[in-house]
Amino acid sequence: MEHTVVRCAEGHVFSTSSFPMQQLGPGRLGPGRLIRCPRCARLRHAVPVTALKR
């Protein structure tokens, strides 16, 4: 099972095994999804964390 690292609207970074509708891509519905954050225990808008290039 593949994990996706995401950041919620509050700034918490965590890993999730299910990122709803990930296969549709950012061009179709945008990069964000509504998922429950394990840190603040609320439904939050979350986006995948991209690796920063130096």
C-alpha positions in Angstrom: 0.0 0.0 0.0 1.4 3.4 -1.0 1.5 6.3 1.5 1.1 9.9 0.6 2.7 12.7 2.7 0.2 15.6 3.1 -0.1 18.9 4.9 -3.4 20.0 6.4 -4.7 23.6 6.5 -3.4 24.0 10.0 0.2 23.1 8.8 0.4 19.6 10.3 2.4 17.2 8.1 1.4 13.5 8.2 1.3 10.4 6.1 -1.9 8.8 4.9 -2.5 5.5 3.1 -5.7 6.7 1.4 -5.8 10.0 -0.4 -9.3 10.2 -1.9 -9.5 10.5 -5.7 -5.7 10.8 -6.1 -5.8 9.1 -9.5 -7.8 11.9 -11.0 -4.8 14.3 -10.8 -4.6 18.0 -9.9 -5.9 19.1 -13.3 -9.3 17.7 -12.7 -10.3 18.6 -9.1 -7.3 20.5 -7.8 -4.6 19.0 -5.5 -6.5 19.3 -2.2 -8.8 16.8 -0.5 -10.9 16.9 2.7 -9.4 14.3 5.1 -9.2 13.9 8.9 -6.0 15.2 10.4 -4.6 12.9 13.1 -3.0 15.9 14.9 -6.1 18.1 15.4 -8.7 15.3 14.9 -10.8 17.5 12.5 -11.7 17.3 8.9 -9.3 19.6 7.1 -8.3 20.5 3.6 -5.1 18.7 2.9 -2.6 18.9 -0.1 0.2 16.5 -1.0 3.7 17.7 0.2 6.1 18.1 -2.7 9.8 17.6 -2.3 11.7 20.9 -2.4 14.6 21.1 -4.9 17.7 22.9 -3.8 
